[in-house]
Amino acid sequence: MKTALVLGGTRFFGVKLVQALLSNGVKVTVATRGNSTSSFQGQVESIQFDRNQLESFQSAFNGREWDVVFDQICYSSIDAMNAIQVFQGKTKKYIFTSTLSVYDLLDKELVESDFDPYSYTIELKDKDEVTYQEGKRQAEAVFFQKAPFPVTAVRFPIVLGENDYTQRMTYYINKVIQEEVIYLRNLDASMGFINEDEAGEFLYWIGSYDFQGPINTCTNGTVTLKEFIKYIEEATGKEAKVEISSDEDNQTPYSIPRSWTMSNQKAIDLGFEFQDIHQWLPHLIQTVLKK
């Protein structure tokens, strides 16, 4: 991979992807709506476009080619269909950032075959007409059933990091510090995560690897919500006030009724070495706490 186009890439683990590409000598183009300032001024080529306007989408990339396109901002079947139209003949490979959310919440460790985008019925709808889960399912279905170029769908769990703009982990840290009640459905439910650095590195790595299809990408190990809260208690020196509740009005970001994890064995078999969650998560909580 000598050239890469990143759709998105100005925040969170998109930044980590661009860093990984640059560190490995890849010539990078970053394309965004221009609403966020890139931290790579002078290091990457920048393109401004509006994905929601097909004419803008087409004209922005007219006459250009890249070895790999990384799509961080595709949320619907229409997004995916337009991308196929725009990038047909312009790339050797397409990496689509997908999600654990394509799976139903099954009480098992999820594997790639638990959602099959190759047979999923396509319905052309905009992202505002579907849920986040359905939008990502539809995007995968379109790419794998319609794209004329090789596609990889990287299914991430919740991504954590210092630059997490969702502030979901910070929400829990602040609740403990302020001695406010945290409502959860099930303290024994396990979750899988990945950190922003590892997410960016994996995207670069799989872009350099000869692989097509969906692939689960998560750090090694899982944590129960009880363990997650305990790590925060240890970092803050305060005891969390937790109440078990199924009331929808009281629910918090990670309040799941049962475990939500997936297997990363396929990625491991391909040769990627993941970190261990119990090593980096406590350190990350300490780092966020100090900011």
N, C-alpha and C positions, 0 to 999 in steps of 0.2 A: 504494500500500500504506500504509494508516493503522494497521492492527493486525496483529500477528504473534504466533504461538505457537511457541516453540522447545522441542522435546522433547529434553532434554539441555541443553547450553549452559553448564555450570558449569566446564568445563575445556578446555584446548587451543584448537583453532580454533573450538569452539562459543562460547567467550568472545569471540573476535574477531567472530563473526557478531552477537552481541548488541550489541557495541560499535558495529558498523557500522549496525545498525538504530536504536539510540538516537541516534547522530550525525546520522541523517537524519530525525529527528522521528517515528519509528514508536513507537507504544505497544506495549510488549513484555510478554508473559507467558512465564515460564520454568517448565517442568514437569519435575520430576525425582523420583527416589525419596527424596530428602532426605539422601542419604549424603554429599553434598559441599556445602560452604558456598558460596553465591553471592557473587561480588564486586560485585554490583549492588544491594545492599540499599538500599531506598528509591527505586530507579530503575525497577524492574520489579515486576510482580505475580508472585508465586510460587505454584505449585500442586504439591502432593505427591501422587504416585500410584505404583502398582505395575503396570507394563506386563504383567507375567506373570500378573496376576489380572484377568480380563476385567471383573468387576464393579467393581473399583477403577478400572480404565481408563475405563469408561463413566461412572461416577458423578462422577469428577473433572471431566469436561468437559460435563456435562449442562446444557443450556440456554444454552450459550455459542457464540459465533461469532467467527472471525478471518478477515481477508482472506487471509492465507497461513499455512500450517503448515509449519515446518521440522522434519524428522524426522532427528535425528542418531543415533538408537539403535534402528534397525530392522535385525534380523539374520536374519530367517527369513520363510517364507511365512505362518506363523501370525501373526507380528508384523504383517505387512502386512494380512492379512485382518481382524484385529481393528481395525487402524487405520481401515480402510474402514468397518467397522461403526460405529465410534465417531464418525468425523468426517464421515460422509455428511450433507449439509445444513448443515455447520458451517464450511465453508471454500470460498473461491473457487479456491484453488490449493494444491497439495501439493508440497513440495520434499523429495525423499528423497536423503540422502547415501549414494551408492553408491561403487564402487571400481574401480580398474584390475584388481583381482583377478577380476572377472567374465569377463575374457578368458583364453583359454588362452595359454600362453607361446609365442607365435609369433615367428619371427625376422623381424619386420617392424614398421613403425610402425603401431600399431593405430588403427583408426577405429571409429566408433560401430556400424557395420553388422557388425563382426566378432563381436558378440554380439547376437542378436535376442530381446529379452524378449517381444515380441508373439506369437511362435510357440513359445516354450519351454514344455515340458510342466510343469504345476504339480503339485507333490506337497506336500500339507499336512504339514509336519513342524516341530518346534520347533528352535531354534538348537542345542540340545545333541545333536540327531540328525544334523546335517549339518556339513560343513566351512564355514569362513568364506566361501570362494568360492561354494559351492553355496547357502548361506544368502542371500547378496546376490543371486545370480541368481534364486532363487525369489522373493525380495521384489520385485525389478523385474518379474518375470513377473506376479505377482499385481496389483501396482499398475496396470500398463499394460493388463492384460486384464480387470480387474474393477472398477477404481475409477470412480465416477460423476462425479468431479471431475478437472480437469486435473492431470497429474502431470509433474514434471521429475525425472529421476534424474541427479544430478551425480556423475560418475565421477572420483574423485580418485586420483592416484598416492600414494606415500608422502608424508605431510605432515611438514615439518620446522619446528622453531621452538624458541625458548627454553623454552616451556612443554610440550614434548613429553614426556608421561609415560611413553612407551615406552622412552625413553633409548637408542634404537638408534644414533643418531649419537654420543652420549656414550660408548657402548661402544667405538667405534673410537678416539675421542680418548684414552680411558684406556689402551687397549692400546698406542698409540704412546708415550704418556708413560711407561708402566711397562715399556716395551721388551719386551713380550710378543708372541708370534707371532700374526699374523692369518691365518686360513685362508680362502682364496677359491677359487672354481672357475675364474673367468675374469676377469683384470684388464682385458681389452678389452671386456667387456660394458658396454653403455650403459644408464643408468637415467634416468627422468624424475622430477621432484619438484615440489612446490609448497610455499611457505612459509605459515605459519599466518595471517599477515595477509592475504595474497592469497586464501587459501581462504575466510576470513570475508567479505572484500569481494565475492568472486564470488558466494557464496551470497546475500548481500543483493541484488546486482545482478540475478541471474537471477530472484529473487523479484519484482523490479519489472518484469521483461521479459515480454512475451507470447510465451513459448516452451513447448512441450510435447515430451516425449520424452527420450531419454538424451543426455547431452552430456559430452564429455571435457573435463577442466579441469586443465591443468598449466602450469607456467611455461615460458617460451620457452627452448629449448635442452635439451641432455642432457649428462650427464657420464659418462665411463667410470669404472669403479672405480679405475683407475690414477690418473685426475685427482682423484677424490675423496680418495684416500689422499695424493696430493701436496699438496692444499690443507691437509690436517691436518699433514703434515710441515712445511710452511711456517709454519703457525701455532704449532706447538710447538717448532720448531727441532730436532726429532729425526727420525731415519730410521726408517721403519716396517720391521718384520720380517714380510714376507709370504711365505707358502708356498701354492703351488697344490695343492689337494687336493679330491678328490671323495668323500672319506670323510664319510658322514652325521654321524658323531660329532663332526667338527671344524667343522661349518658355522656360519657367523656370519650376522647378520641380512640383509645384502645380498648374500649369496653365491649369485648366479644363474649358470646355465651359459651363457646367451646374453642378448642385449639385451632389455630389457623397457621399451618406450616407447610412447607413444600420441600421436596428432595432436590438437592443440588448434585446428585450422583452423576448425571449425564455430563455436566460441566467438569466435574472432577475427573471422570474417565477420559475427557478430551485433554486433560493436562493442566487445568487451572487450579492453583493452590489458594484456597480461601483462608481467611483469618478465623480465629475463634471468638465468638461473641462475648464470652465471659472474660476475655482479655481486654478487648477494646471498649466495651460498653461502659464499665465503671470509669475508665479514663476519660471517655467522652463526656460523661455526666459532670465530672470534676472540671473539665475544660469549659463547658457551657456555663457552669455555676460561677466561674471566675470572670466571665465576660460582662 
